[in-house]
Amino acid sequence: MLQRAIFIDRDGTIGGSDQVEYPGEFKLFPHVRDSIDKLKKSGWFIFSFTNQPGISKGKAAKEDYELELKEFGFDKVYLCAHQQNEGCKCRKPSTGKLVQAAMENDLDLQECVVIGDRWTDMIAAHEAGCRKVLVRTGAGEEAFTNYKNSAYYGIWGAVSPDYVAPEFQEAANWILATI
């Protein structure tokens, strides 16, 4: 039987701000850890799904991100360390990390959810067939405003979130009540 997972962006979604904050500086938003625990107890795998180009610039180590995220309760970390201009297949909005996770964990991506604060999260989820939850923390308020103003209609077609949450706890509550 295929499994299901929730893929969660890091910066601006579960803590920090709309800027990159390196391990040791990063602080979770209130109630995030409890929400992750509730999701796990209800049977979801919890995976980090994050772009961290500071690694390829030598500003942080991949292992530091992985350790931090696992301490927050994540089961696995799917991280792209490439720069935006490198053209890799794993950097959001590409679906490379979602596809990799599906193969490694026997996932049905149509039964999975992506929670993020940027439109690149929504596009990756859309392209992979996942449900999409946009949080309005971090860069999410700007992404939501642009979405409402139709700025994200274009080469990807009409990418719409399945739910827009004010913050992570509400996104988790929606998943628990709806899916």
C-alpha positions as CSV (number, residue, x, y, z in Angstrom):
1,M,0.0,0.0,0.0
2,L,1.3,3.4,-0.9
3,Q,2.1,5.9,1.9
4,R,1.3,9.6,2.3
5,A,3.4,12.4,3.5
6,I,3.4,16.1,4.2
7,F,6.2,18.1,2.6
8,I,6.9,21.3,4.6
9,D,9.0,24.3,3.5
10,R,11.3,25.7,6.2
11,D,12.0,29.5,5.9
12,G,8.9,31.5,6.5
13,T,6.6,28.5,6.8
14,I,7.6,26.9,10.1
15,G,9.7,29.8,11.5
16,G,12.2,32.4,10.7
17,S,11.2,35.0,8.2
18,D,11.1,35.5,4.4
19,Q,14.9,35.6,4.5
20,V,17.2,32.6,4.9
21,E,18.2,32.0,8.5
22,Y,21.0,29.5,9.1
23,P,20.9,26.6,11.6
24,G,21.4,28.0,15.1
25,E,19.7,31.3,14.2
26,F,16.4,29.8,13.1
27,K,13.4,29.9,15.5
28,L,10.2,28.0,15.1
29,F,6.9,29.9,15.1
30,P,4.6,29.1,18.1
31,H,2.7,25.8,18.0
32,V,4.7,24.4,15.1
33,R,6.3,21.5,17.0
34,D,2.9,20.5,18.6
35,S,1.3,20.7,15.1
36,I,4.0,18.5,13.6
37,D,3.6,16.0,16.5
38,K,-0.2,15.9,15.9
39,L,0.2,15.3,12.2
40,K,2.7,12.4,12.9
41,K,0.4,10.9,15.4
42,S,-2.4,10.8,12.8
43,G,-0.3,8.7,10.5
44,W,1.5,11.2,8.2
45,F,5.1,11.1,7.4
46,I,6.6,14.6,7.8
47,F,9.3,15.6,5.4
48,S,11.2,18.9,5.0
49,F,11.1,20.3,1.5
50,T,13.5,23.2,1.2
51,N,15.9,25.1,-1.0
52,Q,19.1,26.1,0.9
53,P,21.6,27.6,-1.6
54,G,23.7,28.9,1.3
55,I,25.2,25.4,1.5
56,S,26.7,25.6,-2.0
57,K,28.1,29.1,-1.1
58,G,29.8,27.5,2.0
59,K,27.7,29.5,4.5
60,A,26.3,26.4,6.2
61,A,26.5,22.6,6.1
62,K,23.8,20.3,4.8
63,E,24.2,18.2,8.0
64,D,23.4,21.2,10.2
65,Y,20.1,21.7,8.4
66,E,19.3,18.0,8.6
67,L,20.1,17.8,12.3
68,E,18.0,20.9,13.1
69,L,15.0,19.8,11.0
70,K,15.0,16.3,12.6
71,E,15.2,17.9,16.0
72,F,12.0,19.8,15.0
73,G,10.3,16.4,14.4
74,F,10.8,15.8,10.7
75,D,11.1,12.2,9.6
76,K,13.3,13.0,6.5
77,V,14.9,16.0,4.9
78,Y,14.7,16.7,1.2
79,L,16.9,19.7,0.6
80,C,18.3,21.3,-2.6
81,A,21.6,23.0,-2.0
82,H,22.0,24.4,-5.5
83,Q,21.9,28.1,-6.6
84,Q,18.9,29.3,-8.6
85,N,20.9,29.7,-11.8
86,E,22.4,26.1,-11.7
87,G,19.4,24.6,-13.5
88,C,19.2,21.5,-11.3
89,K,16.1,19.3,-11.2
90,C,15.8,19.3,-7.4
91,R,15.3,23.0,-6.7
92,K,11.7,24.2,-6.3
93,P,9.7,24.8,-8.3
94,S,11.1,21.6,-9.9
95,T,9.6,18.4,-8.6
96,G,12.9,16.5,-8.3
97,K,12.8,16.2,-4.5
98,L,9.1,15.2,-4.4
99,V,9.7,12.5,-7.0
100,Q,12.8,11.3,-5.1
101,A,10.9,11.1,-1.9
102,A,8.0,9.2,-3.6
103,M,10.4,6.6,-4.9
104,E,12.4,6.2,-1.7
105,N,9.3,6.0,0.6
106,D,6.6,4.3,-1.6
107,L,4.5,7.5,-1.7
108,D,1.4,8.3,-3.7
109,L,2.1,12.0,-4.5
110,Q,-1.6,12.5,-5.1
111,E,-2.2,11.7,-1.5
112,C,0.5,14.0,-0.3
113,V,0.4,17.6,0.8
114,V,2.9,20.5,0.4
115,I,2.8,23.4,2.9
116,G,4.8,26.5,2.0
117,D,4.9,30.2,1.9
118,R,6.2,30.8,-1.6
119,W,4.7,30.2,-5.0
120,T,7.6,27.9,-5.9
121,D,6.2,25.5,-3.3
122,M,2.7,25.7,-4.9
123,I,4.1,25.1,-8.4
124,A,6.1,22.1,-7.4
125,A,3.1,20.6,-5.6
126,H,0.9,21.3,-8.5
127,E,3.3,19.7,-11.0
128,A,3.7,16.6,-8.8
129,G,-0.1,16.2,-8.2
130,C,0.1,17.0,-4.5
131,R,-2.4,19.1,-2.5
132,K,-1.2,22.6,-1.9
133,V,-1.4,24.7,1.3
134,L,-0.1,28.3,1.3
135,V,0.7,29.8,4.6
136,R,0.6,33.6,4.9
137,T,3.7,33.8,7.1
138,G,7.1,34.6,5.7
139,A,6.7,35.5,2.0
140,G,3.2,34.0,2.0
141,E,1.3,37.3,2.3
142,E,3.0,38.7,-0.8
143,A,2.5,35.4,-2.6
144,F,-1.2,35.4,-1.6
145,T,-1.6,39.0,-2.8
146,N,0.0,38.2,-6.1
147,Y,-2.2,35.1,-6.5
148,K,-5.4,37.2,-5.8
149,N,-4.2,39.7,-8.4
150,S,-3.6,36.8,-10.9
151,A,0.1,37.4,-11.1
152,Y,0.8,33.7,-11.1
153,Y,-1.2,32.8,-14.1
154,G,1.1,32.0,-16.9
155,I,3.3,29.1,-18.1
156,W,2.0,26.9,-15.3
157,G,-1.6,27.7,-15.9
158,A,-3.8,28.5,-13.1
159,V,-2.0,27.1,-10.0
160,S,-4.4,27.5,-7.0
161,P,-3.7,26.5,-3.5
162,D,-6.2,24.0,-2.0
163,Y,-6.2,26.0,1.2
164,V,-4.7,29.3,2.4
165,A,-3.9,29.4,6.1
166,P,-2.9,32.3,8.2
167,E,-0.1,30.2,9.8
168,F,1.3,26.7,10.1
169,Q,-0.9,25.5,13.0
170,E,-4.1,26.3,11.0
171,A,-2.7,24.5,8.0
172,A,-2.1,21.4,10.1
173,N,-5.6,21.7,11.6
174,W,-7.1,21.9,8.1
175,I,-5.2,18.8,7.0
176,L,-6.3,16.9,10.1
177,A,-10.0,17.9,9.6
178,T,-10.2,17.6,5.8
179,I,-7.8,15.0,4.4
